[in-house]
Amino acid sequence: MSTEFSRRNFIAGAAVAGVTAAIAATTGCSPTKKESASKESAANVRWSWETKPDPIPDSEIKETIDADICVVGFGSSGTTCAMAAAQSGAKVVVLQKMDKVVTNGWCVASYNSKHFLDAGKTYDLPQIYNDFANLSNGRDNPKVVWQFLNRSGEAIDYVIRQTPDFTPVLLESGHTMGWYINNDMSTRYDQFKKLLNAVADKAVAAGADVRYDTPAVQLVQDDVGKIVGVIGKGKDGYVKVSASKGVILCTGDISDDQEMLEAYCPLVLGVQSMHGSPCNTADGQKMGLWAGASIDPAPHTMMMHFDPTWMSEGNAPYSGIPWLRVNVNGERFGNENLGYQSHVTQVRLQPEMTAFQITDGNWSKHAAVGDYKHPNSHSRATADPAKDWQSALDRGAIVQADTLEELAGKIGVDKETFLSTVRRYNELVDKGVDEDFGVDGTFMTYNGVKEAPFYAIKRMPALLSVCGGLAVNEKLEVLDGEGKPLGGLYAAGNASGSYYGTDYPLFITGGSHGRAWTFGVLSARSALGKLDDSLEGLGA
């Protein structure tokens, strides 16, 4: 049996953060706080998480564990959190729903890391925050973002010290590190997984008790609502972890929960997910909402990109370059020189969620030397242009033809429409002015589709993550509807919010994992009352 919590209380819990799509859809059905939830009609409950489950009785608890910290989730933020908590001297229990460490991605952003400072890099953090805030549309909590900007270098340096067998590669961005071997980018995802497993091993070596195959299902609150523990469901029944210092939610995003996507990020519904393990089902967000937490207003920030691709032919370089793009009808449909997420969104809205980049035999003249600059885009360069281009050709990720008519046939677009589109596009190239969609005139002059061979590159979006979560403050404490800490509950990684706005800021390459590592470490220190202490000697 379940208890439906009052619609009015549910709305109040999110009012300060803003009215979410889920809640906006239910306005007009608003009883007062005094009205019993039992009087609410089940027909008025739109979303499943609006029905708060009854507390799990002690009689069903098979095991009780006393701990200082309980980390829920064991991915990018959870592993770093557990390691930092255990190495800080805390008794740590980790509840992980899967049978292994799970992560997606490959690189990490940080500012003022010793590695970059030693390489001569300098930073203008106020300007970086200004650029970030412009992309957030005023939806970020500046104190939370500044916590990342000020502490990320220190936090990432700490994690790197603990994993000496993994040498970071410093990317040209000047703030991003990747982990791959022999300069082979194809190894980056596998190396990152191995790296996080090494972090997990460090956490265990420091005393963390990791319970795999034990998803957390419910937070435990005391009489005043403070979070004092969490209940997980193992193979042998429920286990209750009493956490005297705090519960830290590191459960990831909402990408694998279709209902949550419908409420908070409907644009990505139907987009192919890149999650190898579809376990990001908003467990932490739902448990937090049941406990009275607030959540970022819809729409949540999406990471919907072309790279990496789910298509069998694999990736082709230059997905961010503003070459001519046509849809499956052979029509040009927008400005190709927008920020990366914006032009992926354009393609998402096209028929069959499909577009083709079109270029000619002069493709390398400007692409190979990096002439297509943009402050909030990527995939406009590649390490070895000739090799990477040929590899994509060999795999069929790039289609080549001797004539435009042949190219239209190979990619299956209407021939006459396509030829008309290319003619008009070349007129604009010759003028150096994009009268149709406003692409930078200089870039247009680079982009003629005139000389054989001709090329088409199919692009379809893929979902990497949805970056929105429970509202937090700069201490990573989860907040209620009035902006006050619930007490005893923290969040990191994509379980936490109050950070991104509408557009994921691609000028901070690796920002999602950078935030996960930084806030994983800092949430542990915050729960232990050591947030402001240096990380310099930790784990030595």
N, C-alpha and C positions, 0 to 999 in steps of 0.2 A: 504494500500500500504506500502511496506517495502523498505528499502535502503540496498543494499548489500555493506558491507564495504570492502575496498580494501584488496585483498589477501596478498599483500605485507605488508600493515599496520598490518594486523592480525598476520603475521609471525613475524614482528618486535616487536610486543607486547609481544611475548613469547621468543624472541631470547636469552635474558640474562639468563632466567631460564632454557633454553634448548629447544630443538626441541621436541615438543610433538608428539605423534602418530597421533593425529588428523591433525596436520599441516604437519608432514612428508609425510603423504599420499597425500598432495596437492602440494608438491614442483614440480617445472617445469612449474607452471602456475603462474608466478610472475611478474605482471606488476609493473611499477615504482610507487612511491608514488604520482606522479603528475597525473597519469591516473585516470580518474573518475571511481567510483565504478559502475556507471551506464553502463559502457562499459564491465563490467565483465559478462560473460555468466553464467546464472543460473546453467547450467550443470556442471560448475566447482566448485560449492559449495557443498562440501561433507557433512558437518555437519550443522544441522539446525541453531545452534547458530552463525554460520558465517554470517548469515543475521541479521543485526542489525535492530530492529523495529524502525519505525518513532517515534519521540517524541509525547507523548500524548498531544493534544492541551488543553490549559486552558479552552476552551469552554466545554470540557467534564469533567472537575473537579467539583464534587458536593460539596466538602468540603475541605477547606484549614486549616491546623493546624500549628501554630508556636511552635517550641520546641527547646530545646538545643541539645538533643540527640534523634535519632530515632534508636531503636533496631529492627532489622528484624529477626524474628524467636524467639521462646519461648520454647527452650528445655534446655539442660544442661548448655550451655554457655549463652543463651539468658536470662534465669531467673536470673542467678547470675549477668550478666551484667546490667540488668535493675534495680535490687536491689541496686547494687553498685552505679550506676549513680544517681538514685533517692535519695539515702541516702547521696550522696555527694552534694545534693542541686540543681541538675539539673532538668529541666522540661523534662520529658521523655515520649515518645510515643512508644509503641510496636506494630508492625504489625505482626500478627501471622496467617498463612494460615489455620490452623486447628481451631477447636472449643475448644481446650484444650491445656494444656502443654503436649508435646510429648517427650518421651525419651526412650532410649534403654540402658540396662546395669544396674550395681548395685554397683560398687566400684570406689573409687577415690584414686589416688596416690598423695603423696606430700612428700617433704623433709624438715626436720627441723620444722615440725609441733610441736607445744607445747605439744600435746598429746604424741607424740613419744619421744620427748626429756625428758619429765617428766618420761617416762617409762624406761629411761636409754639408748635409742638408739643414736648411733653416725653415722656420714656419712662421706664418702670420696667422695666429689662431683667431684673432678677432675677424679678419677677413674671411677665413674659412667658415667661421660660424655665420657671418653675414650671408655668404653664398648658400649655406645650408638652410638658414632661416627663410630665405627667399623661395627655396624649393618646397619648404614645409607648409607654406601658405598660412603661417601663424599657428599651426596646430601642434608644434613641438613644445615641450617644457624646456625652456632654455637652460635651467639648472641641471637637468638630466643630460642634455647634450654636452654642456660644458664639463660635466663629470667625465664623460668619455674623452673629450679633447684634452683635458688636463691630466688624466690618469692612464690613458691607454698605453702610452709608451712604457710606463713603469710596469703595468700589468702584463703586457706582452713580453717584455724582457724577462719578467719572472717566469713565465711559462717556458720560454726558450731555455732559460738556465736549467730547468728541470728535465729537459729533453735533449741532452748533448749529442745524441746519436743522429739528430735531425738538424741539418744546417739550412737555415732559411735563405732563399734567393731574394735579393732586394730588387723589386720591380722598378721600372723607370718612373713610376708615379711619385716616388720619393716618400711614400707612406705605406706601401703595400708589400707584404712578404708572401711568397709562395714556397711550396716544398715540392721539388721535383728533382730528378736525377739525370745527370749527363745532359743537361739543358734540353731534355725531352719533355715537352709540355704534356704529352699523352700520359705521363706517369703521375700527374699532379693530384688527381682525385684519389688514387690508391695510396700515395704517400701521405696525403692529409688524413686518411682513415688510420693509417699506421701510426701517425703522430698522435692522434687522439687516443688510440689504444695505449700508447706509451704514457700519456697523461693519466689515463685510467689506472694503469699499473702503479704509477706513483701515488695515486690516491689510496689504493689498496695497501701499498707498502707502508703508508703513513697511518694505517689503521682503519680506513673506511670500510664499512660492511656493506657490500653491494649485493642487493637482492634482485637478480634478474628474473624475468617472467613474473613480475609482481607489479602490475599497474596500480597506481594510486587511484582511489575511487571516491574518497571523501575526506575533507578536512575536519579536524576536531576542534571545537570551540568551547571556551569556558563560559561561565554564566554572563559575562559582560561582552562576549563576542570575540575575545582574543583567540588567536590560533595557537593551540597548544600541542598539536600533533596532526597526524595524518594516518589514514587507514588504507592499506594496500590489499589486493586480493592475489594471494599466491596459489600454487597448485594444490596446497593442502588446506586452503581456507584463508580467512582474513587475518592479517597481521597489523597490529596497531603500534605505531611509533610515536612515543611521547617525546616531543622535542622542546627542551627547556629554553633554548636560545632562539629557535625559529625554524620554520619550514620555508624552503626556498624552491619555488617553482621554476623548473628549467625544462618544461615539457614541449617546447617548440611552438609552431604556428598552427593555423587552422586549415592548412591546405588540403588535408585528406578527409575533411568533414564537409560533405556537400551542403548540409543545412546551414552550417556556419558561413560557408561561402555565399550562399544565397542571401544571408542577412548582412554580411559585412564586406563582401567583395564579389558581387555577382558577375562582374565583367569576366572573371576567369573561369566561370562555369563552362564546362565542355572543353577547356584547354587541357592538353595532355600534360600530366604531372611528370616531373623528373625524379620523384621520390622513389628510390629503389625499394624502400620499406615504407609503405603507406601508413605510418603510425602517428602522424601529426594530426590528431583528431580533437584538438582544442581541450584536452583533458584539464590542463591547468586553468584555462580561462573559465571553463564551466564550474569547476570547484570553487574558484574565486568568486564568481557571480553568486553561487549558492550561499557563500559566506558573507555576502554584502559588499563585495568589491565593485568598483566601476571599471569600465572598459573603454578603450578608444572609440570615438564615434565612427560610424561608417562614412565613407568607404575607407577600409584599411589599405595601407600602401602595398602594392603588389610588386613582386619581382617576376615579371613575365617577359622572358627574353627569347631571342633566337638561338643563343649559344648558352649551354650545350643544347644540341638538337636531339629530339627523340626519333627523327627520321632515319631509316635504315642505311641510307647512303652516307650518313655522318655529316660533320660540320664542313662548311666551306668558309674561307677567310672573308673578311671585309663586310660583314653583315651590317655594320654601322655606317658604311660609306654612302653618301647621297647620290648614288647612281639612279637612273630612271627606274621606277618601280611600277609594275602593272599588275592588275588583279587577274583573276581567271577569265575575265571577259576581254582582256587585252587593253584595258583602260588605265590610264594614269589616274591616281586618286588622291594625292596629297603632297604636301611639302616633305621631301625626303631628308631634309637637313635638320629635323627636330632632334631633341634629346632622345636618347636610345629608347627609353621606355615609351615615350610618346609615339615614335614611329612603329614600335611593336604593337602598341594599342591600335594604331591606324589599321594595321594588317589584321588584327583580331576582329575588327569590324567589317572586314571585306568578305565577300562570298567565299565559303569554304575555309575561312580564316587563312587565306593563301595569297602570297604575292611572289613576283619574280623580279629580281634585280636584273637589269639589262645593261650590258656594256659591250665594248667592241675590242678590236685587236690592240688598241692603245691603253688597255686597262691598267697596265703597270706604270705608265708614264708619271702619274701623280700618286697613285695608291702606294706604290712601292717605296716612295721617298717621304711619305707621311704628310702630304700637302693638305689633307682634309681634316683640319683641326676643328674641334668642338669642345666646349667646356663641360658638357654633361653627357658625353657619349663615350662609347668604347667600340672595340672590334673594328677600328679604322686602320689598324696596322697588324702586321704579322711578322714573326721572327725571321722567316726565310721565304720571301714572296714567291720566287719561282718554284721552289720545292713544294710549298703548301698549296699553290695553285694547281700544280700538276697532280698532286695527291688527290685533290678534290675532283679533278677531271677524271682521273682513273677510277674513282669510286662512283662516279655519276652524280656527285653533289653539284658539279658545274656541267651544264649542257652546252656543247659547242656546235655551231652550224656555219656553213659557208655563205648562206643567204638569210635574210630576215624572214622570208617565206618559209624556209626550212626550219628556222628556229621556232616560229609560231606553231608549226606542225608538231615539232618535238615536245613542246611544253603544253600543247593542247588548248591554245587560246584561239579566239576568232581571228582569222588571218587579216581580213580587211580592217577590222577595228584596230588590231595591233599595228599594222602598217601605217594607218592614219595617225595613231598615237605617236609613233616614232617620227613621222614627218613633222608633226607639230612640235615635238620636243626638240628636234634638230633646228627648227626655226628659232626657238628660244635660245638654244645654245649659240647660234650665230649672232643673235642680238646681244647676248650677254646679260639679258634681263628675263627673269622668269615671270612673265605677265600672268600666268595661270595660278601658280601656287607660292611664289615668293622665295624660292631657293636663292641663296647667296649667288650673285651674278658671276663672281670669280669661279665658284665651283661649277656653275653651269657651263662655263667655257671649257672646262676640263672634260665634259661628259658626253661629247658627241657620240652617236651610235651610227657610224658612217663607214667604217673600214672593216672588212672581213679579217679574221673570223669574228663571228658574233657569239655572245655568251648570255646564258640565263642561269640564275641561281634561285632555286626555290626556297622561300622562307615561310616558316609556320611558327607561331609562338609556342613556347613551352613554359609551364609554371614551375618556378623554383621555390618560392615561398610567398607568404602573405605576412607583411611586417606590421602587425598591430597586436596589441595585447592589453593586459590589465594595467590600469593607471598606476604609476609609481612616482615617488619623489627622488631627489638626488641621492638619498640613502638606499634606494632600491626597495623601500617599504611599499607594499601594496596599499592603495588608498580606497576609502569608501566614497560614497556619493557626495559627501561634503568636502572631499579633498583631505581627509584626515587618515592617518595610518590605522589600518585594522588592528595592528599589533600582532607581532609574531609571524607575519607573512611577508615574504620577499619574492621578487621575480626577476629573472634575467633572460637574456636571449629574446627570442620571439614570443615568449610567454609574457614578456613585459612590453608596455606601451609607453606613451608620453614622449615619444622620440621622433618618429617619422611623421611626415605630413601626407600629402597626396602623391608626390613623385619621389621615388627612390633616388637618392643623390648619387649618381654614378661617378661623379668626380671624386668621391671617396670610395675608390675601388677596394673591395673587401670589407666594406663597412659593416655588413651584417655579422660576419664572423668576428670582426674586431670588437663590435659591441658585445657579442656573446661572450668572448673571452674576458673582456674588461669587466663587464657587469657580473659574470660568473665569479670572478675573483673578488670583486668589491662587495658583492652581496654577502658572501661568506664573512668577509671582514666586518661588514656592517652589522650583521647579526651577532657577531662576537664582541661588538663594541670597539673594534679596532680599525674602523674605516679610515681614519686620518693618519694612521701609523704607516710608516714606510714599509715597502715590500722588499727592501734591499736584502735583508738577511733571511727572509722566509725560505724554508726548505734547504738551507745550507747544510 
